[in-house]
Amino acid sequence: FFFFEIPARPGTPWERLMTPPLKPNDEAGRLKLLRQTEVLDTPPEVHFDNLTQLAAQTCEAPVALVSFVDADRVWFKSKLGTDAPQCTRDDSYCGHVVNERKLVLCLDTTADWRFSDSPFTRQAGFRFYMGHPIIPPGTRHVIGTVCIIDTKPRDSVPHEMLDKFNQLVSVVQGMVSMRLQLAERIESMSLFVAKVSHELRTPLNGILGVSE
């Protein structure tokens, strides 16, 4: 597989040309939900990596990513085709997916105003991008993307390939939803333990006070 390096934004001539992706109106709620998943900066997980590899194979692409979009960075939970852990949000393709809240399909990045001046287009040489938003079931916020990247432009994407890609995204969204449910259960359990502990201490303190 092809391996790319994340272009260094500061000091490059492209930083004056790149128009950063807009941030959505629900940015505060989106970031809150992202924090609740507790997924950022976690170690690699085999089930995410298996899906990333399957996405690359299905879409016949050298680069595949499961990314989560933080306030100022795009962090890669799972990656194929790069060793980079993250990139800046302002330079990213994925930032547009978060803002547009739908599948972003770009057959040729040099012909799309959103991507043509990106350092990933001009320096890394990416020419094709397909990114799907990660919206955990039961929520309305886009917290990340599943994306496919190629160094060659394409004329089209077959419907069968697109359908399989969407199915893989659904699996990722389900996995993220499970993380949210687990985090909620842990929080509920912590509150319950704290309440019980307080109730147990209260009469005990009263007894100790009387004995003194």
Phi, psi and chi 1 to 4 in degrees:
 res  aa     phi    psi   chi1   chi2   chi3   chi4
   1 PHE       -  150.3  -83.4  106.2      -      -
   2 PHE   -71.2  134.8  167.3   80.9      -      -
   3 PHE  -115.6  131.1  -81.5   79.7      -      -
   4 PHE  -117.6  159.4   73.9   89.3      -      -
   5 GLU  -108.2  142.9  -65.9 -177.1   -2.6      -
   6 ILE   -69.9  123.4  -60.8  -63.4      -      -
   7 PRO   -61.9  141.9  -20.1   32.1      -      -
   8 ALA   -82.0  118.6      -      -      -      -
   9 ARG   -73.0  -51.1 -172.7  171.5 -172.2  -89.6
  10 PRO   -61.0  133.8  -23.3   34.7      -      -
  11 GLY    86.1   -3.2      -      -      -      -
  12 THR   -92.5  152.0   67.4      -      -      -
  13 PRO   -69.0  -15.7   24.1  -34.0      -      -
  14 TRP   -79.3  -18.9  -44.7  123.5      -      -
  15 GLU   -65.3  -22.2   66.3  175.5  -38.3      -
  16 ARG   -81.9  -17.2  -64.6 -172.6  -59.6  -85.6
  17 LEU   -96.1  -32.7  -60.0  174.3      -      -
  18 MET   -68.5  128.1  175.8   68.5 -179.8      -
  19 THR   -95.4  111.7  -59.7      -      -      -
  20 PRO   -60.0  147.2  -20.9   33.2      -      -
  21 PRO   -61.2  143.3  -19.0   30.6      -      -
  22 LEU   -70.4  154.8  -64.4  175.2      -      -
  23 LYS   -97.6  141.0  -66.7 -173.1  176.6 -179.0
  24 PRO   -71.6  164.8   28.3  -35.8      -      -
  25 ASN   -67.6  -23.5  -66.0  -30.3      -      -
  26 ASP   -96.8   27.0   65.6  -21.5      -      -
  27 GLU   -55.7  -43.4  179.5   71.1    1.3      -
  28 ALA   -63.9  -46.4      -      -      -      -
  29 GLY   -66.9  -35.8      -      -      -      -
  30 ARG   -63.4  -46.2 -169.8 -169.1   71.3   77.5
  31 LEU   -67.0  -35.5  -70.4  174.9      -      -
  32 LYS   -62.4  -44.8 -179.5  180.0  178.9 -179.8
  33 LEU   -64.6  -40.1 -178.6   63.9      -      -
  34 LEU   -60.0  -43.3  176.8   59.5      -      -
  35 ARG   -62.7  -36.0  -61.2  -73.0 -176.6  -88.6
  36 GLN   -66.9  -25.8  -69.2  172.9  -11.2      -
  37 THR   -70.6  -23.5   66.3      -      -      -
  38 GLU    54.4   37.2  -60.5 -178.8   -8.2      -
  39 VAL   -96.9  -24.8   69.3      -      -      -
  40 LEU   -60.7  135.5  -69.7  174.3      -      -
  41 ASP    61.6   26.0  -58.6  -49.0      -      -
  42 THR   -88.5  158.1   55.2      -      -      -
  43 PRO   -65.1  162.5  -19.1   31.3      -      -
  44 PRO   -58.4  147.6  -22.9   33.5      -      -
  45 GLU  -127.4  133.9  -62.0  177.7   42.3      -
  46 VAL   -62.1  -35.0   64.9      -      -      -
  47 HIS   -69.7  -34.4   44.4  -75.6      -      -
  48 PHE   -67.9  -43.6  -83.3  103.4      -      -
  49 ASP   -64.8  -36.1  -69.1  -18.9      -      -
  50 ASN   -64.3  -39.8  -72.7  -18.7      -      -
  51 LEU   -69.2  -37.0  -75.5  168.4      -      -
  52 THR   -62.9  -44.9  -58.0      -      -      -
  53 GLN   -64.2  -40.7 -175.9  171.7    3.0      -
  54 LEU   -65.2  -38.0 -174.0   56.1      -      -
  55 ALA   -63.3  -42.7      -      -      -      -
  56 ALA   -64.0  -42.7      -      -      -      -
  57 GLN   -67.4  -42.8  -67.6  173.8  -11.5      -
  58 THR   -63.3  -40.2  -61.5      -      -      -
  59 CYS   -96.4    4.2  -62.2      -      -      -
  60 GLU    53.3   51.8  -58.2  173.9    3.0      -
  61 ALA  -127.4  149.6      -      -      -      -
  62 PRO   -79.9  -17.9   29.1  -34.9      -      -
  63 VAL  -129.5  130.9 -179.7      -      -      -
  64 ALA  -140.8  140.8      -      -      -      -
  65 LEU  -139.9  141.6  -56.7  167.2      -      -
  66 VAL  -110.1  110.2  173.7      -      -      -
  67 SER  -121.0  152.8   65.2      -      -      -
  68 PHE  -122.5  129.3  -69.4   91.6      -      -
  69 VAL   -95.8  107.6 -177.9      -      -      -
  70 ASP   -85.3 -173.6 -156.9   -5.9      -      -
  71 ALA   -59.0  -44.1      -      -      -      -
  72 ASP  -129.1    6.9  -61.6  -52.0      -      -
  73 ARG  -143.6  160.4   61.5  171.4  176.8  156.4
  74 VAL  -113.9  111.6  177.6      -      -      -
  75 TRP   -99.2  134.1  178.6   75.2      -      -
  76 PHE   -93.7  108.3  -53.0  143.1      -      -
  77 LYS   -69.9  -40.0  171.4   60.1  178.7  174.4
  78 SER  -140.6  141.2 -179.8      -      -      -
  79 LYS  -148.0  144.5   51.6 -170.3 -179.0  -67.8
  80 LEU  -135.3  124.1 -176.5   69.0      -      -
  81 GLY   103.5    2.4      -      -      -      -
  82 THR  -154.9  153.3  178.2      -      -      -
  83 ASP  -103.4   -5.2  -72.7  -31.9      -      -
  84 ALA   -67.4  137.0      -      -      -      -
  85 PRO   -81.4  -21.7   29.5  -35.1      -      -
  86 GLN  -169.1  175.3   61.1 -171.4   16.7      -
  87 CYS  -145.7  169.5   70.2      -      -      -
  88 THR   -74.6  144.8   61.7      -      -      -
  89 ARG   -66.1  -37.9 -177.0  174.2  177.2  178.3
  90 ASP   -61.9  -29.5  -76.3  -10.5      -      -
  91 ASP   -93.8   -6.1  -71.7  -27.6      -      -
  92 SER   -81.4  155.3   71.4      -      -      -
  93 TYR   -76.8  -36.5  -64.9  159.7      -      -
  94 CYS   -64.1  -25.8  -63.0      -      -      -
  95 GLY   -59.7  -31.7      -      -      -      -
  96 HIS   -69.7  -34.2  -68.0  -73.4      -      -
  97 VAL   -65.1  -42.1  179.7      -      -      -
  98 VAL   -61.6  -42.7  171.4      -      -      -
  99 ASN   -71.4  -38.7 -178.4   52.3      -      -
 100 GLU   -86.6  -16.2  -62.6 -178.3   26.2      -
 101 ARG    59.4   31.8  -61.2  179.1   52.8   80.8
 102 LYS  -156.8  170.7   62.5 -178.9 -178.7 -179.8
 103 LEU   -57.7  129.8  175.0   75.9      -      -
 104 VAL  -111.3  116.7  172.2      -      -      -
 105 LEU  -118.3  117.1  175.3   58.8      -      -
 106 CYS  -122.8  110.1 -179.4      -      -      -
 107 LEU   -73.6  -29.8  -60.7  174.4      -      -
 108 ASP  -146.2  107.5 -174.5   -9.7      -      -
 109 THR   -63.5  -26.8   57.9      -      -      -
 110 THR   -72.1  -15.0   63.1      -      -      -
 111 ALA  -105.4    6.2      -      -      -      -
 112 ASP  -116.9  123.3 -169.5  -48.1      -      -
 113 TRP   -60.4  -26.6   66.5  -91.8      -      -
 114 ARG   -69.3  -28.5  -64.5  170.3  -64.0 -178.3
 115 PHE  -119.4  -15.3  -51.6  128.6      -      -
 116 SER   -62.2  -32.1   58.9      -      -      -
 117 ASP  -100.0    6.9  -71.1  -32.6      -      -
 118 SER   -69.6  144.1  167.1      -      -      -
 119 PRO   -62.1  -23.5   19.1  -31.4      -      -
 120 PHE   -70.6  -27.9  -68.2  103.0      -      -
 121 THR   -83.2  -47.6  -58.8      -      -      -
 122 ARG   -80.7  -33.5  -69.2  178.1  171.0  -95.4
 123 GLN  -103.6  -47.0  -68.0  175.7  -98.7      -
 124 ALA   -79.8  -19.7      -      -      -      -
 125 GLY    82.0   24.0      -      -      -      -
 126 PHE   -74.8  136.1  -64.5  158.7      -      -
 127 ARG  -122.9  -18.0  -63.8  -68.1  -59.5  -82.5
 128 PHE  -129.9  138.4  170.6   84.5      -      -
 129 TYR  -144.0  134.8  173.6   81.3      -      -
 130 MET  -137.2  115.1 -179.7  165.9   63.7      -
 131 GLY  -127.7  131.8      -      -      -      -
 132 HIS  -113.9  135.1 -165.7  -65.8      -      -
 133 PRO   -68.6  144.9   25.0  -34.2      -      -
 134 ILE   -96.6  108.8  -63.8  175.6      -      -
 135 ILE  -121.1  101.9  -54.7  175.7      -      -
 136 PRO   -54.9  135.8  -24.6   34.4      -      -
 137 PRO   -52.7  136.6  -26.7   35.3      -      -
 138 GLY    87.8   -0.7      -      -      -      -
 139 THR  -123.3  175.9   72.9      -      -      -
 140 ARG  -127.7    8.5   59.6 -174.4 -179.3   84.9
 141 HIS  -101.7  139.3  -59.9  -62.5      -      -
 142 VAL   -88.4  114.3  179.5      -      -      -
 143 ILE  -106.6   -8.1   61.3  173.3      -      -
 144 GLY  -174.0 -165.8      -      -      -      -
 145 THR  -145.7  156.4   70.2      -      -      -
 146 VAL  -112.9  122.5  179.0      -      -      -
 147 CYS  -135.9  153.9   63.9      -      -      -
 148 ILE  -120.9  134.8  -63.3  -63.7      -      -
 149 ILE  -132.6  141.2  -58.1  171.6      -      -
 150 ASP  -135.8  155.1 -157.5  -15.1      -      -
 151 THR   -89.6    0.0   55.1      -      -      -
 152 LYS  -121.2  137.3  -61.8  177.6 -178.6  178.9
 153 PRO   -69.3  160.6   26.8  -34.6      -      -
 154 ARG  -126.9  154.8  -58.1 -171.5 -176.7 -173.3
 155 ASP   -83.9  -30.6  -64.6  -35.1      -      -
 156 SER  -166.8  172.9   62.9      -      -      -
 157 VAL  -123.2  120.0  175.4      -      -      -
 158 PRO   -58.4  144.6  -22.7   33.2      -      -
 159 HIS   -59.1  -39.6  -70.4  -64.5      -      -
 160 GLU   -62.6  -40.9 -177.8  178.8   -2.2      -
 161 MET   -64.6  -42.7  179.6 -178.1  -68.3      -
 162 LEU   -64.7  -40.1 -174.3   57.1      -      -
 163 ASP   -62.8  -44.0  -72.8  -17.6      -      -
 164 LYS   -65.8  -38.5  -69.7 -179.3  178.4  178.9
 165 PHE   -62.5  -43.6  177.2   64.8      -      -
 166 ASN   -63.1  -36.5  -71.6  -25.6      -      -
 167 GLN   -64.1  -40.5  -69.2  173.0   16.2      -
 168 LEU   -64.7  -38.8  -69.1  173.2      -      -
 169 VAL   -63.1  -39.5  173.4      -      -      -
 170 SER   -60.6  -37.7  -64.2      -      -      -
 171 VAL   -65.4  -43.7  175.2      -      -      -
 172 VAL   -61.0  -42.9  172.6      -      -      -
 173 GLN   -63.2  -37.3  -67.8 -178.3  147.7      -
 174 GLY   -64.9  -38.9      -      -      -      -
 175 MET   -65.4  -39.6  -70.6  161.4   54.2      -
 176 VAL   -67.0  -39.2  173.9      -      -      -
 177 SER   -61.1  -38.6  179.9      -      -      -
 178 MET   -63.4  -37.1  -69.8  177.0   62.1      -
 179 ARG   -63.4  -41.1  -66.1 -173.8   72.5  100.4
 180 LEU   -64.1  -44.1  -77.4  168.8      -      -
 181 GLN   -62.9  -40.8  -66.6  172.7   15.7      -
 182 LEU   -64.4  -42.9  178.8   59.3      -      -
 183 ALA   -62.9  -38.8      -      -      -      -
 184 GLU   -66.7  -39.1  -70.6  173.5   -2.3      -
 185 ARG   -67.2  -39.8  -69.8  176.8 -177.9  175.6
 186 ILE   -64.4  -41.6  -68.5  175.1      -      -
 187 GLU   -64.0  -42.6 -178.0  179.0    5.9      -
 188 SER   -63.3  -41.2  -62.9      -      -      -
 189 MET   -64.6  -39.5 -177.5   61.2   70.7      -
 190 SER   -63.7  -41.7  -61.8      -      -      -
 191 LEU   -65.5  -39.2  -68.2  173.8      -      -
 192 PHE   -64.3  -44.6  173.7   74.8      -      -
 193 VAL   -62.7  -41.2  170.3      -      -      -
 194 ALA   -64.2  -40.3      -      -      -      -
 195 LYS   -66.0  -47.1 -179.9  180.0  178.9 -178.9
 196 VAL   -62.1  -42.1  170.5      -      -      -
 197 SER   -61.2  -40.9  177.5      -      -      -
 198 HIS   -65.5  -43.0  173.3   73.2      -      -
 199 GLU   -66.2  -33.1  -69.1  175.8   -9.7      -
 200 LEU   -73.0  -36.2  -71.8  174.9      -      -
 201 ARG   -72.3  -33.2  -76.1 -161.8  -55.0  -91.7
 202 THR   -60.4  -54.1  -60.2      -      -      -
 203 PRO   -66.9  -31.7   21.9  -33.1      -      -
 204 LEU   -64.1  -41.1 -179.5   59.7      -      -
 205 ASN   -63.9  -35.9  -69.8  -23.0      -      -
 206 GLY   -65.6  -40.9      -      -      -      -
 207 ILE   -65.1  -43.3  -66.8  173.0      -      -
 208 LEU   -63.9  -35.2  -67.9  175.1      -      -
 209 GLY   -66.6  -40.1      -      -      -      -
 210 VAL   -66.7  -42.2  170.7      -      -      -
 211 SER   -63.9  -28.7   63.9      -      -      -
 212 GLU   -75.0      -  -68.4  176.5   -2.2      -
